[in-house]
Amino acid sequence: MLQKSLFKKPNLKLEGEPAIAAVPMIDCPGCRHRLELPELEKEYYVCPRCGYSHKLTARRRIGMILDAESFRELDAGMESRDPLQFPAYAEKLEQAKAVSGEKEAVVTGLGSIQGVPCAFFAMEPGFMMGSMGAAVGEKLTRLFERALKDRLPVIGFTVSGGARVQEGILSLMQMAKVSGAVRRHSDAGLLYTAVLCDATTGGVAASFAMQADIILAEPGALIGFAGPRVIEQTTRQKLPAGFQRAEFQLEKGFVGTLCKRSEQRSLLGMLLKMHGGKER
């Protein structure tokens, strides 16, 4: 009687057969083309085919912009509470921490760019779309106060859906609090440069993102208060193509210039030196 094992396909490897390493792939939301992750990393996470800028974590931006091993994080343990006992907010906070690997939607600290010291912040899109709650506002306020005390310029990367609704008025209060810290820093004659990334909207766009002395933007970034869909639904009018994108804001004078990711470190370093920054 024939045995079933005779019909099984043998799992044999040829002697000396080289192992084929799987290359991690990622689908581009812009053109739907599959890209090799090493290729994307080499292009600063900008699709070489369609120019779509993939979302960057705060830590990845820090690694791209600041000098190696220069970053010293501030207020790393600060995180949001649930002051209003908003339904499911506590669970969303825990989920955001797990997804992003961060305790909050912004990372702040001190570092240097091309040898010039600065205070630095980068918002984390993976943490509830970079939304601003009380902890985010407090971390940013402390950063500007530290920069004022140490007489340092501030470099910031904004990416946010706006004020965090789950914290209500406490979230909205951060707009005024951070704006006050930015003003005191500015009154002392210190430089603040912001790089607006996709997307910078809501209460963040309406406060510290647009209060910088020099405002740069990544190409294609959505920048505005209310989103295009909300505006169209409210006004019942069709908006022009590219409305609120970085190129549109540049044309209207809200942005100083567009800056590709591959050029950001060199441009920011030059700006710091032009405004009195000295290498250490």
Protein Blocks (a to p, Z undefined) as FASTA:
>chain_A
ZZfklmpccddddehiacdddddddddfklopacdfklmmmnoopafknopacdddfklm
mmmmmcghkaccehklgccddfkopghklmmmmmmmmmnopabfbdcddddeehiacddd
dddfkggghpacfklmmmmmmmmmmmmmnopadddddddebjcfklmmmlmmmmmmmmmm
mmmmmmnopacddddddddehjllmmmmmmcfbdcddehiacdfbdfklmmmmnopacde
hihiaklmmmnopafbdcdfklmmmmmmmmmmmnopacZZ
